[in-house]
Amino acid sequence: MKLDLYMFDTCPYCRKVINEIKMSGRKDIEFHNIHENEEDRQTLIRVGGKEQVPCLFVDGKPMYESGDIIAWLKEN
């Protein structure tokens, strides 16, 4: 399973998701900071359809909303 989190550092909802990832000890998620990498920002828009973060791509399928992402992470 490929997991990619599109985020940026000052987003409070992204911080919630990142904190959950750190607390869980997960190492299987690749981070993409859309404020530091224009290519990542364009990928988020092209594949996800909008520039909304946090966005967790699970095998290429976007999932938005920090609460939904955290719930998915806890279940998987």
C-alpha positions in Angstrom: 0.0 0.0 0.0 1.4 3.4 -1.0 0.6 6.3 1.4 1.4 9.9 0.5 0.4 12.9 2.7 0.1 16.3 1.0 0.4 19.0 3.6 2.2 22.2 4.7 3.8 23.0 8.0 1.6 25.9 9.2 -1.8 24.1 8.5 -3.4 23.3 11.9 -5.3 20.3 10.4 -2.1 19.0 8.9 -0.4 19.3 12.3 -3.2 17.1 13.8 -2.6 14.4 11.2 1.2 14.6 11.5 1.0 14.4 15.3 -1.1 11.2 15.0 1.4 9.7 12.5 4.3 10.5 14.9 2.4 9.1 17.9 1.6 5.9 16.1 5.2 5.4 15.0 4.2 4.9 11.4 7.1 5.0 8.9 5.2 4.0 5.8 3.9 7.5 4.8 5.7 9.8 2.4 5.3 13.5 3.1 4.8 16.2 0.4 5.0 19.8 1.5 3.0 21.8 -1.1 4.5 25.1 0.0 8.1 23.8 -0.5 7.6 21.8 -3.7 5.6 23.2 -6.7 5.6 19.8 -8.4 3.9 18.3 -5.3 1.3 21.1 -5.3 0.5 20.5 -8.9 0.2 16.8 -8.4 -2.3 17.4 -5.5 -4.4 19.6 -7.8 -4.2 17.4 -10.8 -4.9 14.1 -9.1 -7.0 15.3 -6.2 -8.9 17.9 -8.1 -8.3 20.7 -5.5 -5.6 22.4 -3.4 -6.9 21.2 -0.1 -4.7 19.8 2.7 -4.3 17.6 4.5 -4.8 15.0 1.8 -3.8 11.4 2.2 -3.4 9.5 -1.0 -4.0 5.8 -0.4 -2.8 3.9 -3.5 -3.4 7.1 -5.5 -6.9 7.8 -4.2 -7.3 11.1 -2.3 -8.8 11.3 1.2 -9.5 14.7 2.7 -10.5 16.0 6.2 -8.1 15.5 9.1 -10.7 13.6 11.2 -11.3 11.1 8.3 -7.6 10.7 7.7 -6.9 10.1 11.5 -9.7 7.6 11.7 -8.4 5.7 8.6 -4.9 5.7 10.0 -6.1 4.2 13.3 -8.1 1.5 11.5 -5.3 0.6 9.1 
